[in-house]
């Protein structure tokens, strides 16, 4: 507590001094202030907002994010995640009065934001902190920056319905809204927003550009299916393909966004490797790509959830299979998607662990250092009859890995 008070006091003194025209802080050269501002923005978007609010001189020397929140990737609120309220209070629920909460995966900070768009939109996914929304009455997809209110319009989701591999109409919509991964990129020359995503019901990459009338489906890499793991990373998509046979090699492809409105996403094979398990145990594993500390990890999970193997993709690309036993004190929360959360921000989170649902309502954690499994929390995560909804931060975080909670 004393450290927090001291830090707050230092910030007040800095703001007071910077607000004084005679202060050396206020007289910093504009180019230097701009450079510092971009470094701050690389860490946390909201810190950049605070930086600009220090004094008029700093505000005029830095770029205003409003109107550029989506068009400039430097302003994407990376590290911020929509926090489901639990107990059936989905975003847009009347009891929330148009507000939603977001939390920072690195600092644990929580902010409450008014988002009237939730009245007639539902949330499909979050990429780099930017929300993918679907409008109720026409299924149009909209990107929303939760802190600036900037939006970008994309084609209706219903244009993909003919490509969904489900029989019933309800199942087709459910599969289409369930997004395995989505990435956002902005064209350098044309300034158009390009989105690639992979709905569960479509066994390939779907893509569109702001201003398009419909989504398109890539015609290459037809080996992508419901068992392939997809990860958005730095405006690209990475897909882990399972081998055809037991002794075959896993493949990781990197998919770059289309360069223009008539081209398709460009896939590239970046890694081939054999999972270091015996023939008998190979089929007992599921495999996924996750992001942790600005790098990609490959995780093998045994079906009984009692053993995890973790490797860095960078090592596998070089032909090395070095087992990872530490992820710098972070914890990986794994569900339908994965989140890397700093244990320094949340005292109840154990460092260097993988947290996952153990049963339908409880959480377990796997310790990378010694390969043991323990119960993560006494709290429950399910909206079961006669059982309360999530009440601990760990339970709330795991629901962020399950888009149906949105």
PyMOL commands that set and color helices and strands:
alter all, ss='L'
color gray80, all
select helices_A, chain A and resi 2-19+30-43+45-52+56-61+73-75+94-96+116-119+157-163+169-177+279-282+313-317+393-400+403-405
alter helices_A, ss='H'
color red, helices_A
select strands_A, chain A and resi 80-83+99-104+110-114+121-127+130-135+140-144+151-156+179-186+193-199+206-209+216-217+229-233+236-241+250-256+266-273+285-292+295-302+308-312+330-334+338-342+353-357+363-367+372-377
alter strands_A, ss='S'
color yellow, strands_A
deselect
rebuild
show_as cartoon
